[in-house]
């Protein structure tokens, strides 16, 4: 019959292996090394390519529509292009999805003025 300390060590090992297998999400930073196609380098040598990255619209060039207040007669609507795409050399904040296969780019790092 195994003693209690051996049983506890086995349970701890099982719990640790299960936790490591889940790979809960992590916050990481990376550097944009290419924009077309998008590639981000993390952990010195690991390159993430587009199929592993999710990019929010706020970090891309996109068009927004702006209008004047509705009480103005008639309201004026204009479209503006926002140039906010990532650039080579940008440092980005990422979240790694549980399981480690997909990464969400949250934002770029800003400098302190």
N, C-alpha and C positions, 0 to 999 in steps of 0.2 A: 504494500500500500504506500503510495507516494506521500511524502510529508507535505505539510501545509505550505512551506516556503517554495517548494518546487511547483506546486499547483498555482500559487500566486504569480510566480515568474512566468509560467506558461500563459496564464490569463493576460498578464501585462503584455507579453509578446504578441498575442492574438489581437488585442486592442490596438497596439501600436501599428501592426501591419494593416489592420483595417483602416485606421486613420490615414496612414500614408497612401493607401490605395485610393482613397476618396479624393485626395489632393484638393482640399478646400481652396477657394479662390485666394489669389495673392495679388497684392499691388506691386507693380514693377515699373521701372523706367527703362526706356530704350531710346535709341537714336535712329532717326529716319535716314537710311542710307540710299534710298531710291524712291522717287515719286511715281514713276511710270515704267514698270509696274511698282506698286507700293511695296517697300521692304523696310522692316524695322529690325535693328540688331539689339539683342538683349544678352545679358550674361556673357559678355566679351566676344563669343564666337557664334552664338545661336542667331540665325537669321530667320525672321518670320516673314513669310510671303503673303500675298493678298488672300489666299484661300484660308489662312488662319487668323485673319484680322477683320474686325468689324469697325467701320469708321462712321461716326455720327455725321449728319449733314452739316453740323456747325463747324466741322473741320475740313470742309470742302468748299470750293468755289460754287456759289449757288445764287439764285435769283430770289429776291423778296419783293413783295408788292406793298407799297406804302400808300395810304390814302389820307386825305384831310378829314377833319371831323365831319360826321354825318350832317350836322346842322348847317354846314356851308352849302350853298346852292350853286351849282351842283358840286358834289364831292369830287375832288381831283384824285385820280389814282395814277401812280407811277411805279414802274418796275426799276429796281436797282440791282446790279450784280455785286455781290459781296465776294471779295477775293480773300478767302481765309483758308485756302488749301495748305496742306503741310508742305514744307520745303526740306530739301536735303540738309541735314545738320540739326533740324529741330529735335529737341528732347521731349519725349511724350510720356504720359502716365498711362499705364495699361492695367487692366484687371484680367487675370487668367481665370477662365471658367473652370469650375470643378471638373476634374478629369484632365485638364491641361492641354486640350486640343485647340481651343478658340480663345482669342484675346480681344478684348474691347479696348479701343483707344479712347480714353476719357477726355483728354485735353493735352495741350502742349504746356510745357513748363514755361512760366513767365519769369522774367528777370525782375529784380528789385530796383526800382528807379531811384 
